[in-house]
């Protein structure tokens, strides 16, 4: 379980095919300080298991299902990724509950400066937008953000300067793919309502 508060922006150092998936090596000098093999890490919204740690780098294996459901298959060497280690029970929950289970890949429609911050419009399908609520939470590439607008086929979020500098948001351009995870509570509420009918 994660909070959606990005700890470090890592860099993809190496990618190679691995049994139908991809072996991905990520440079992350801060995050690796207490990582061990078998630990989970949220990599731009995807919960991944660490298979190796050495010299400021860690390695994950993205399996075919992950490549189908996320934008992990389009990453290339040199790309930046958001990183967060799992929340500990004694930690403050500063964002919202994030599982690292990507619901869909969205696409950045627009990026514009709105001093002192920025604004993003993100396209998403109806299977995602049905869970998106005004002033509700959504994880975009693993970053906990507040929905500020909902429109046909898209939602908008305001980005504060700290988030802009501390995440991969600053690299987004129109057309950039982003991993989306809807609020966990919305998913469970829908299930409960279905069962009650």
Protein Blocks (a to p, Z undefined) as FASTA:
>chain_A
ZZhiafbdcddfbdcdeehiacdddddfklmmmgcehiacdeehiacddfbdcehiacdd
ddfklmmmmcklmpcehiacdddddddfkbccfbbcdehiafbdcddfbdcdddfbdcdd
ddddfklmmmpcghiacdeehiacddfbdcehiacddddfklmmmmmklmpcehiacddd
ddfklmmmmmmmmmmZZ
